[in-house]
Amino acid sequence: MQIRDHFKMRNFSLQHSDMEAFVTSKCKARTSYLAWRVFWALYHCSWLMGNIIMMCLSEEVSVAKWFIYLSNWMYLLLTLECVLEAIIVLDDWNRKSGTVQGLRLPWYIQMVWLLYTVSAVGSVMVSVWYWSLIHK
């Protein structure tokens, strides 16, 4: 495939020919992948809740101030993406017949793909902005 073929408009959509790429690992260990996804969802949820609780307990800062930080918004998106991905993998794991195949990716897979892209790119951008512009 030439470089020119990679930059066609059809490649910039949220479509993929294999849904299994989103719900299984490369080594096809379904139970291990489910445990991995659930672990990361719980990990991010606990850090997010801990962060919000610590801010609530702080007397000098109000809870509403939590939402003014872009880093908190990016972590909220990352946590949401991890939770939704764990739910999707759990749903696929519960199906006895395996992954549903079709011509189009289901909307919920497209949503998680979009959330992943936004949170991954956004996290890098927030880190670069912080360390280059704000940190002294």
Backbone as a ProteinNet text record, in pm:
[ID]
protein_1_A
[PRIMARY]
MQIRDHFKMRNFSLQHSDMEAFVTSKCKARTSYLAWRVFWALYHCSWLMGNIIMMCLSEEVSVAKWFIYLSNWMYLLLTLECVLEAIIVLDDWNRKSGTVQGLRLPWYIQMVWLLYTVSAVGSVMVSVWYWSLIHK
[TERTIARY]
84.3	0	89	60.8	139.2	91.4	176.1	141.8	17	3.1	-113	-243.4	-240.9	-360.7	-401.3	-306.9	-337.3	-413.7	-399.9	-459.9	-587.9	-656.6	-786	-893.6	-999.9	-1105.7	-1170.8	-1182.3	-1247.6	-1168.1	-1039.1	-956.2	-970.2	-1042.1	-1059.7	-1196.5	-1259.6	-1388.2	-1368.3	-1470.8	-1464.7	-1518.2	-1461	-1499.5	-1377.8	-1402.3	-1296.5	-1360.8	-1289.8	-1349.1	-1358.4	-1286.1	-1281.8	-1313.4	-1434.3	-1473.3	-1392.7	-1345.9	-1270	-1144.2	-1092.5	-974.2	-1001.6	-1128.1	-1164.1	-1200	-1225.1	-1274.1	-1186.2	-1077.9	-986.6	-842.9	-755.1	-612.9	-551.4	-428.8	-360.6	-338.1	-321.3	-295.2	-424	-539.2	-671	-707.6	-648.1	-682.5	-798.8	-920.2	-1038.7	-1056.5	-1040.1	-1060.1	-953.4	-830.5	-722.6	-743.8	-789.9	-814.8	-929.9	-1032.4	-1143.4	-1093.5	-1012.8	-957.5	-872.3	-794.4	-709.7	-794.2	-899.3	-985.9	-1060.5	-1110.4	-1181.2	-1084.8	-962.2	-861.7	-837.4	-815.4	-786.8	-907.3	-1026.6	-1146.7	-1158.6	-1138.4	-1144.8	-1032.1	-914.5	-799.6	-828.8	-873.5	-901.2	-1019.3	-1122	-1236.3	-1192.9	-1108.3	-1064.9	-979.2	-890.8	-810.8	-897.7	-993.9	-1083	-1166	-1224.1	-1302.8	-1214.8	-1093.8	-1001.8	-965.5	-942.7	-909.4	-1024.4	-1145.2	-1262	-1287.2	-1272.2	-1291.8	-1188.6	-1063.4	-959.3	-988.1	-1040	-1073.7	-1192.9	-1288.7	-1403.6	-1359.6	-1261.3	-1214.9	-1126.6	-1071.5	-987.2	-1074.2	-1038.5	-1119.6	-1096.9	-982.5	-950	-1001.2	-1044	-1086.2	-1227.8	-1311.6	-1447.4	-1447.2	-1549.3	-1560	-1576.6	-1644.7	-1666.9	-1535.4	-1432.7	-1303.3	-1236.3	-1277.9	-1220.7	-1240.6	-1351.7	-1386.3	-1315.6	-1240.6	-1173	-1039.3	-991.6	-862.3	-880.4	-811.2	-818.6	-764.1	-665.2	-610.6	-717	-802.2	-910.1	-1012.2	-1042.9	-1135.4	-1078	-948.5	-886.5	-888	-863.7	-866.6	-1008.9	-1106.3	-1246.1	-1280.4	-1235.5	-1258.2	-1187.2	-1063.8	-989.3	-1061.5	-1110.7	-1182.9	-1311.3	-1384.7	-1507.3	-1477.2	-1371.4	-1332.7	-1297.5	-1222.3	-1183.8	-1304.4	-1397.1	-1517.8	-1602.6	-1623.5	-1703.3	-1636.4	-1505.1	-1435.6	-1446.4	-1438.2	-1456	-1596.7	-1696.3	-1834.5	-1849.6	-1789.6	-1798.6	-1727.9	-1610.8	-1538.2	-1616.1	-1675.8	-1757.9	-1878.4	-1942.2	-2055.8	-2013.2	-1900.9	-1851.4	-1812.4	-1754.6	-1712.7	-1833.8	-1946.3	-2068.3	-2137.2	-2109.9	-2170.2	-2103.4	-2182	-2126.6	-2078.2	-2138.3	-2103.7	-1985.4	-1933.3	-1819.2	-1862.8	-1770	-1791	-1891	-1980.7	-2076.8	-2003.7	-2016.9	-1952	-2057.4	-2019.5	-2110.2	-2030.6	-2101.4	-2034.5	-1988.1	-2060.2	-2026.9	-1999.6	-1911.2	-1890	-2013.7	-2053.1	-2166	-2132.7	-2235	-2216.6	-2138.3	-2157.7	-2088.6	-1938.6	-1898.9	-1755.5	-1697.9	-1771.3	-1726	-1711.8	-1805.5	-1799.5	-1675.6	-1647.4	-1529.3	-1402	-1400.3	-1284.8	-1260.6	-1367.3	-1356	-1310.3	-1367.5	-1326.1	-1178.9	-1135.3	-994.6	-904.5	-940.5	-859.5	-853	-966.8	-970.2	-890.9	-907.6	-836.6	-686.5	-646.8	-503.6	-434.2	-491.5	-432.2	-441.8	-556.5	-575.4	-480.7	-454.5	-363	-221.4	-178	-44.5	-39.9	-143.3	-145.8	-146	-225.3	-229.7	-94.2	-28.8	103.8	205.8	205.1	299.1	270.9	144.6	110.3	153.3	127.9	162.7	313.4	390.5	535.2	603.9	544.7	609.8	560.8	437.4	382.9	357.7	315.9	270.2	374.3	436.3	529.9	649.5	685.1	799.1	913.2
-117.4	0	123.8	214.5	336.7	438.9	536.3	641.9	716.2	738	808.2	736.6	603.3	526.5	544.6	573.1	592.7	722.4	819.4	950.4	973	866.8	879.2	907.8	976.2	1017.4	899.2	786	671.3	620.6	652.3	609.8	701.2	811.3	905.1	891.2	777.9	753.2	652.1	635.2	539.9	404.5	353.1	221.9	131.4	6.6	-93.7	-225	-305.6	-428.5	-539.4	-528.2	-636.7	-584.3	-610.4	-565.6	-636.5	-755.2	-833.1	-759.6	-670.9	-593	-503.5	-473.7	-385.1	-459.6	-588.8	-661.4	-778.4	-804.2	-912	-863.1	-935.8	-902.4	-974.9	-941.5	-1005.4	-1154.1	-1193.6	-1334.9	-1415.5	-1350.8	-1415.2	-1476.2	-1427	-1473.3	-1388.5	-1434.1	-1353	-1323	-1422.9	-1401.7	-1309.5	-1326.8	-1239.4	-1095.8	-1079.2	-944.8	-878.2	-955.3	-902	-856.9	-940.8	-904.3	-778.6	-766.9	-649.7	-523.4	-531.6	-415.9	-375.5	-473.3	-443.5	-383	-436.5	-381.2	-233.7	-198.8	-59.6	30.5	-20.5	60	89.5	-11.3	9	99.6	82.3	165.6	313.6	343	482.5	538.8	457.4	504.3	536.8	452.2	477.7	603.7	624.8	747.7	871.1	861.8	975	1007.7	904.7	927.9	980.9	925	973.8	1119.5	1156.5	1295.5	1388.9	1349.5	1433	1439	1326.6	1324.5	1411.8	1402.7	1486.1	1634.1	1668.2	1807.6	1850.2	1759.5	1791.3	1813.4	1736	1747.5	1869.5	1921.7	2040.2	2161.4	2234.6	2349.1	2471.4	2478.9	2598.9	2596.5	2480.2	2467.6	2411.4	2468.4	2414.8	2305	2221.3	2110.3	2161.3	2270.9	2326	2362.1	2390.2	2426.5	2307.4	2186.1	2066.5	2071.2	2125.2	2124.6	2232.7	2320.4	2424	2376.6	2261.8	2211.3	2117.2	2146.8	2063.3	1923	1912.1	1780	1692	1750.5	1673.4	1627.8	1713.3	1675	1560	1565.7	1458.3	1327	1335.2	1212.7	1158.8	1246.9	1204	1131.4	1184.5	1117.5	982.7	977.7	852	748.1	789.5	697.8	648.9	739.2	701.7	602.4	626.7	536.2	398.4	393	263.8	186.8	256.2	190.5	137.1	217.8	173.4	57.6	62.9	-47.7	-176.1	-165.7	-284.1	-341.5	-255.2	-301.2	-370.8	-315.2	-375.2	-510.1	-518.7	-646.4	-748.9	-705.9	-796.1	-845.5	-757.5	-797.2	-899.3	-875.4	-970.1	-1102.4	-1096.3	-1216.8	-1301	-1235.3	-1306.9	-1374.7	-1328.7	-1392.8	-1528.1	-1628.7	-1763.5	-1784.8	-1714.7	-1735.9	-1651.6	-1566.7	-1484.2	-1347.7	-1279.7	-1142.7	-1135.8	-1040.4	-1016.7	-950.3	-1006.7	-950.4	-883.5	-777.1	-706.6	-618.3	-549.6	-460.6	-332.1	-289.4	-164.2	-192.2	-109.8	-117.2	-64.1	-125.3	-71.1	68.5	147.2	285.6	293.7	197.9	205	179.7	97.3	77.9	205.9	267.9	393.9	501.8	505.4	604.3	583.3	457.9	429.2	460.6	430.5	461.9	612.6	689.8	835.5	886.7	832.7	872.3	840.8	723.6	686.4	785.1	817.2	909.5	1047	1098.2	1230.3	1230	1126.1	1123.8	1102.2	1019.9	996.1	1120.9	1180.7	1301.7	1418	1432.3	1540.3	1531.7	1411.7	1394.5	1437.4	1400.7	1442.2	1593.7	1651.8	1797.3	1870.9	1824.8	1888.8	1878.3	1763.4	1746.5	1840.7	1849	1938.7	2084.2	2123.2	2261.1	2291.8	2197.4	2221	2239.2	2144	2148.3	2258.4	2302.2	2407.4	2548.2	2563	2696.6	2732.4	2637.1	2669	2637.6	2521	2477.6	2572.1	2609.8	2701.1	2631.4
0	0	0	-88.2	-97.9	4.2	31.2	126.6	80.9	-45.5	-100.6	-62.3	-57.9	-23.6	122.6	208.7	350.8	376	290.4	311.7	231	198.8	131.1	235.4	195	287.6	359.3	294.1	357.3	477.3	483.4	596	717	703.9	814	880.2	863.9	928.8	1041.7	1121.3	1231.6	1186.6	1079.4	1028.2	1025.3	1055.3	1054.1	1014.2	940.7	888.9	992.9	1104.2	1201.7	1341.7	1389.8	1523.7	1630.9	1601.1	1698.9	1745.3	1663.4	1701.3	1821.5	1848.9	1959	2086.7	2079.3	2196.4	2238.7	2166.6	2205	2196.3	2263	2255	2136	2105.7	1992	2015.9	2143.4	2172.8	2191	2173.6	2175.7	2311.3	2419.3	2553.9	2604.6	2580.1	2608	2756.1	2842.3	2985.8	3042.9	3000.9	3048.4	3001.7	2879.9	2828.3	2902.9	2935.5	3014.3	3151.2	3216.8	3348	3337.2	3231.3	3207.8	3193.4	3113.4	3091.2	3218.7	3293.8	3419	3520.1	3527.2	3618.3	3588.7	3461.9	3426.9	3449	3425.3	3451.9	3601.3	3684.9	3830.2	3878.4	3822.4	3859.2	3831.9	3711.3	3675.7	3754.3	3777	3857.5	3999.9	4058.2	4196.1	4204.5	4108.2	4108.8	4087.8	3999.5	3974.2	4098	4159.9	4281.2	4393.8	4407	4509.4	4489.1	4365.4	4333.4	4369.6	4334.2	4364.2	4514.9	4584.3	4729.6	4799.4	4756.7	4818.3	4795.7	4680.4	4655	4741.4	4762.5	4849	4993.7	5038	5176.2	5197.9	5091.6	5102.6	5132.1	5235.3	5276.6	5188.7	5124.7	5047.9	4904.4	4856.3	4716.5	4711.4	4627.9	4611.9	4505.3	4511.3	4416.3	4273.6	4256.9	4122.8	4054.8	4134.2	4076.6	4007.3	4042.4	3980.6	3829.5	3785.7	3643.4	3561.9	3624.4	3546.1	3490.6	3537.2	3491.5	3373	3265.2	3145.4	3171.7	3258.4	3291.5	3357.3	3440.1	3502.2	3398.7	3303	3195.8	3112.3	3083.4	3004.8	3082.7	3213.8	3294.5	3305.8	3311.8	3312.8	3182.4	3068.8	2940	2933.7	2983.4	2985.4	3070.5	3186.3	3274.4	3208.5	3147.5	3077.2	2965.3	2890.7	2782	2836.7	2945.6	3003.9	3056.2	3119.4	3170.7	3055.5	2953.1	2838.5	2765.4	2753.2	2687.1	2768.5	2900.7	2985.4	2968.9	2959.8	2940.5	2805.5	2701.8	2568.4	2564.3	2626.3	2629.4	2711.8	2823	2904.6	2825.4	2751.3	2668.1	2563.3	2498.8	2398.9	2464.1	2582.2	2653.9	2692.9	2725.4	2764	2646.3	2525.7	2408.1	2387.2	2379	2360.2	2217.2	2123	1982.1	1936.5	2024.5	1985.9	1936.5	1873.8	1829.4	1714.8	1724.5	1616.6	1500.4	1383.4	1265.2	1178	1116.5	1027.3	933.9	848.7	755	822.1	925.8	993.6	1140.9	1197.3	1341.3	1412	1522.7	1599.5	1652.6	1678.1	1721.7	1851.6	1942.2	2070.6	2056	1959.9	1933.9	1873.3	1782.7	1723.9	1831.1	1926.5	2033.8	2121.4	2155.2	2237.2	2159.8	2032	1948.3	1947	1929.3	1930.7	2067.9	2175.4	2310.7	2334.7	2288.3	2303.5	2229.6	2107.4	2028	2092.6	2136.9	2200.3	2330.3	2413	2541.3	2522.9	2427.2	2405.3	2351.4	2249	2191.2	2289.4	2354.7	2450.9	2568.7	2617.4	2730.3	2694.4	2575.7	2531.3	2515.3	2457	2438	2571.7	2667.8	2799.4	2867.8	2856.7	2917.2	2854.6	2723.2	2654.6	2691.5	2692.3	2730.2	2872.3	2963.1	3103.3	3119.4	3067.5	3089.4	3009.9	2900.1	2821.4	2855.5	2902.3	2924.4	3070.7	3151.3	3286.3	3393.3	3384.4	3488.3	3497.5	3621.2	3640.5	3709.7
[MASK]
++++++++++++++++++++++++++++++++++++++++++++++++++++++++++++++++++++++++++++++++++++++++++++++++++++++++++++++++++++++++++++++++++++++++

